[in-house]
Amino acid sequence: MYAIFLQVLQDFTGDSCYIFNPIGWMFDEAGGNWDATKKIFGEKALERCASCEFHFYQCSNRQVGVDWSDKSKYTFKRLVRQIFEALTPHRYDVARRELDKFANEKPQKRSHILRWFKWWHKRRKHIFSAFKSSAPLILSVNLAEVDVHSGPKRVATI
Protein backbone atom coordinates (compact mmCIF):
# COMPACT_ATOMS: atom_id res chain seq x y z
CA MET A 1 0.00 0.00 0.00
CA TYR A 2 2.83 2.40 0.85
CA ALA A 3 4.44 1.73 -2.53
CA ILE A 4 1.22 2.76 -4.30
CA PHE A 5 0.89 5.86 -2.11
CA LEU A 6 4.52 6.80 -2.75
CA GLN A 7 4.06 6.35 -6.50
CA VAL A 8 1.05 8.68 -6.46
CA LEU A 9 3.06 11.31 -4.55
CA GLN A 10 6.00 10.98 -6.94
CA ASP A 11 3.68 11.34 -9.94
CA PHE A 12 1.96 14.33 -8.35
CA THR A 13 5.21 16.13 -7.48
CA GLY A 14 6.95 15.15 -10.70
CA ASP A 15 9.91 14.03 -8.59
CA SER A 16 10.71 10.34 -9.02
CA CYS A 17 13.03 10.53 -5.99
CA TYR A 18 10.41 12.02 -3.67
CA ILE A 19 10.20 10.14 -0.37
CA PHE A 20 7.23 10.64 1.93
CA ASN A 21 8.63 11.02 5.43
CA PRO A 22 6.31 13.09 7.64
CA ILE A 23 7.36 14.79 10.86
CA GLY A 24 5.05 12.53 12.83
CA TRP A 25 2.18 10.08 12.89
CA MET A 26 -0.74 9.42 15.19
CA PHE A 27 -2.34 6.00 15.49
CA ASP A 28 -4.64 4.05 17.68
CA GLU A 29 -2.79 1.14 19.25
CA ALA A 30 -3.39 -1.27 16.38
CA GLY A 31 -0.07 -3.05 16.02
CA GLY A 32 -0.08 -3.01 12.23
CA ASN A 33 0.34 0.76 12.08
CA TRP A 34 3.34 0.72 14.40
CA ASP A 35 4.91 -2.30 12.70
CA ALA A 36 4.50 -0.83 9.21
CA THR A 37 6.01 2.51 10.26
CA LYS A 38 9.00 0.72 11.77
CA LYS A 39 9.43 -1.48 8.69
CA ILE A 40 9.19 1.38 6.18
CA PHE A 41 10.83 4.26 8.05
CA GLY A 42 12.99 2.47 10.64
CA GLU A 43 13.05 2.15 14.42
CA LYS A 44 13.91 5.85 14.91
CA ALA A 45 10.62 6.88 13.26
CA LEU A 46 8.66 5.37 16.16
CA GLU A 47 9.89 8.26 18.31
CA ARG A 48 7.76 10.53 16.12
CA CYS A 49 4.60 8.49 16.64
CA ALA A 50 1.85 9.02 19.17
CA SER A 51 -1.28 7.25 20.31
CA CYS A 52 -4.65 8.91 20.17
CA GLU A 53 -5.66 10.50 23.47
CA PHE A 54 -9.34 9.93 22.75
CA HIS A 55 -8.78 6.18 22.47
CA PHE A 56 -6.85 6.12 25.74
CA TYR A 57 -9.68 7.84 27.64
CA GLN A 58 -12.30 5.75 25.86
CA CYS A 59 -10.44 2.62 26.92
CA SER A 60 -10.11 3.87 30.51
CA ASN A 61 -13.86 4.50 30.71
CA ARG A 62 -14.47 0.87 29.81
CA GLN A 63 -12.55 -0.22 32.92
CA VAL A 64 -15.07 1.29 35.33
CA GLY A 65 -17.09 -1.45 36.98
CA VAL A 66 -20.89 -1.23 36.87
CA ASP A 67 -20.92 -2.17 40.55
CA TRP A 68 -18.51 0.60 41.56
CA SER A 69 -19.69 3.43 43.79
CA ASP A 70 -19.78 6.96 42.40
CA LYS A 71 -16.81 7.76 44.64
CA SER A 72 -14.78 4.87 43.16
CA LYS A 73 -15.66 5.92 39.62
CA TYR A 74 -14.60 9.49 40.36
CA THR A 75 -11.36 8.35 42.02
CA PHE A 76 -10.43 6.08 39.13
CA LYS A 77 -11.07 8.78 36.52
CA ARG A 78 -9.10 11.32 38.60
CA LEU A 79 -6.14 8.95 38.87
CA VAL A 80 -6.21 8.18 35.15
CA ARG A 81 -6.22 11.91 34.39
CA GLN A 82 -3.30 12.49 36.79
CA ILE A 83 -1.29 9.79 35.05
CA PHE A 84 -2.14 11.16 31.66
CA GLU A 85 -1.39 14.78 32.53
CA ALA A 86 1.86 14.11 34.41
CA LEU A 87 4.63 16.09 32.75
CA THR A 88 7.56 14.27 34.34
CA PRO A 89 8.36 10.59 34.82
CA HIS A 90 8.38 11.18 38.58
CA ARG A 91 4.82 12.61 38.64
CA TYR A 92 3.71 9.80 36.34
CA ASP A 93 5.18 7.22 38.71
CA VAL A 94 3.53 8.82 41.76
CA ALA A 95 0.14 8.74 40.04
CA ARG A 96 0.73 5.19 38.77
CA ARG A 97 1.47 3.98 42.31
CA GLU A 98 -1.78 5.61 43.47
CA LEU A 99 -3.67 3.75 40.74
CA ASP A 100 -2.02 0.47 41.83
CA LYS A 101 -3.03 1.18 45.42
CA PHE A 102 -6.60 1.92 44.33
CA ALA A 103 -6.79 -1.35 42.38
CA ASN A 104 -5.33 -3.39 45.23
CA GLU A 105 -7.78 -1.99 47.81
CA LYS A 106 -10.56 -4.11 46.28
CA PRO A 107 -8.90 -6.74 44.09
CA GLN A 108 -12.14 -8.65 43.56
CA LYS A 109 -13.60 -5.59 41.78
CA ARG A 110 -10.52 -3.82 40.47
CA SER A 111 -7.72 -6.29 39.69
CA HIS A 112 -8.38 -5.89 35.96
CA ILE A 113 -7.11 -2.30 36.25
CA LEU A 114 -3.60 -3.59 36.90
CA ARG A 115 -3.59 -5.66 33.69
CA TRP A 116 -5.16 -2.83 31.71
CA PHE A 117 -2.66 -0.27 32.88
CA LYS A 118 0.30 -2.61 32.44
CA TRP A 119 -0.62 -2.71 28.73
CA TRP A 120 -0.63 1.12 28.50
CA HIS A 121 2.51 1.44 30.62
CA LYS A 122 4.39 -0.63 28.02
CA ARG A 123 3.32 2.00 25.47
CA ARG A 124 3.99 5.03 27.69
CA LYS A 125 6.27 6.69 25.12
CA HIS A 126 3.37 6.73 22.67
CA ILE A 127 0.71 8.35 24.83
CA PHE A 128 1.95 9.99 28.04
CA SER A 129 3.46 13.48 27.93
CA ALA A 130 6.04 12.58 30.58
CA PHE A 131 7.69 10.22 28.07
CA LYS A 132 6.94 11.64 24.62
CA SER A 133 10.05 12.73 22.75
CA SER A 134 8.26 15.26 20.53
CA ALA A 135 5.47 16.50 22.78
CA PRO A 136 4.69 19.81 20.98
CA LEU A 137 3.95 18.01 17.70
CA ILE A 138 2.02 15.25 19.39
CA LEU A 139 -0.07 17.60 21.49
CA SER A 140 -1.22 19.55 18.44
CA VAL A 141 -1.92 16.37 16.50
CA ASN A 142 -4.06 15.05 19.32
CA LEU A 143 -6.09 18.27 19.30
CA ALA A 144 -6.94 17.51 15.70
CA GLU A 145 -7.93 13.99 16.70
CA VAL A 146 -10.62 15.43 18.99
CA ASP A 147 -12.38 16.76 15.92
CA VAL A 148 -12.30 13.36 14.26
CA HIS A 149 -14.16 11.78 17.15
CA SER A 150 -16.47 14.52 18.35
CA GLY A 151 -17.38 16.37 15.19
CA PRO A 152 -16.45 19.90 14.15
CA LYS A 153 -16.58 21.49 17.60
CA ARG A 154 -12.96 22.61 17.86
CA VAL A 155 -10.44 23.73 15.32
CA ALA A 156 -6.80 22.78 15.71
CA THR A 157 -3.76 23.82 13.73
CA ILE A 158 -1.15 21.22 12.91
N, C-alpha and C positions, 0 to 999 in steps of 0.2 A: 504494500500500500504506500509506504514512504517513497519507493522508487517512482511510482506513478505521480504522486504529489510533487516530488522534486522535478520530474520531467515537465509537468505543467508550469511550475515556477520558472524553470529554465527557458521554456518556450515563451512565456509571458515577458520575461526580462530581456530575452534575446541574448542571454549570457549562458553558454553551454557549460561554464565552470561554476555557475552560481550554486552555492551550498546553503540550504536553509538551516540556520543555527540560531534560534531565538535566544533572547536573554533569560528566558525562564518559561516554565510550564506549570500548570496547575492541574492536578488530577484528583479523582476520588482514589480510594486505596485499592482499586483493581490492579492486581499484580501485572497484568499484561502491559499497561501503560508504562510502568516503571521499568519493566524488563526491556521493552522495546526502546525506550530512551537510552538505557544503558548500552544496549547492543549497537544502536545506530550512532550515538554521540559520545559514548564512553562513560566510564565510572564517574569522572569529574562532573559531567553534566547533571548528575543526580543532586549535586549541591545547589543547583538552580531550580529545583522542583519543589513544589509545595502541595500539601493536601488541602482539600476544600474545608474551610471552617464550618460551613453549613452542615456538611456530612458528619463532621465530628460531633457537633451539638445534637444533630438528629439521632445519631447513634447513642449518645449519652442519655437522651430522653427515653430511649427504649429500655434502658437498664432499670428504670424506676419501677419498683414492684407495685402491683395493684393493691397489695395489702399493707403498704407503707403508710405511716401517718403523714399528715401534712407537714409536720415538723421534719420528719426524715426526708421527705421529698425536697423540701427547701434546703436542708443541710447538704444533701447530695449535689443539688444543682449549684449551690454556692461553692462547694469544694471543687467541682468540675470547672467552674468559671475561674477560681483562683489558680488552678493548675494552668488553665489555658492562658490566662493573662499574665502569668509570672514572666518577668523580663530577664531574670537571671536563673542560672541552674540552681543556685541555692534556694531561691524563693519557690521554684518548681518543686524541689525536693521536700521542702517544708510542707507544701500543700499536698504533695503525693503521700507523705507519711500520715497526714491528717485523713486523707481518703482511705488509706489502709486501716487506720484505727477505726474509722466509721464502719468499714466493711466487717472488721473483726468483732465489733461490739455485738452483732447479731448475725453470726455466720449462717444460720439456717435461712435467713431472708436475704443476706447480702453477699454471700461468698462469690457469687458470679461477678461482682464488681472487680474483684482482684484479677480474675482471668481476663475480663474485658479491658481493664486498664493496662495489664501486662502487654496486650496486643498493641495498644496505642503507644505505650512507653518504648517499645521496640522501634517505633516510627517517629519518635519525638523530634528528629531533625526535619521531618516533613511538615509538622503541624504546629509545634509549640514555639512561640517567639523566643524563649530562652535559649533555643538551640538552632534556630534558623540562621544560615550563613548570609542570606541576602534578604533580611527582613523588610527593608523599604519596598523592594519590588513585590515581595510576596504579600505584604499588607495591602498594597493597592490592587493587586490581582484579586485577592479575596473580597475586596469591596465590590468588584465587578461581579463576582460569583453570587453575591446577594441578589443582584438583579435577575440572574438566571433563575433562581429558585423562588423569588417572591414577586416577580413581575416588575414593571417599570416604576418602582417607588423611589429609587435613589439613583443618582447618576454618579459614576466613578470614572476618573481619568486614569488611564494606564500608560 
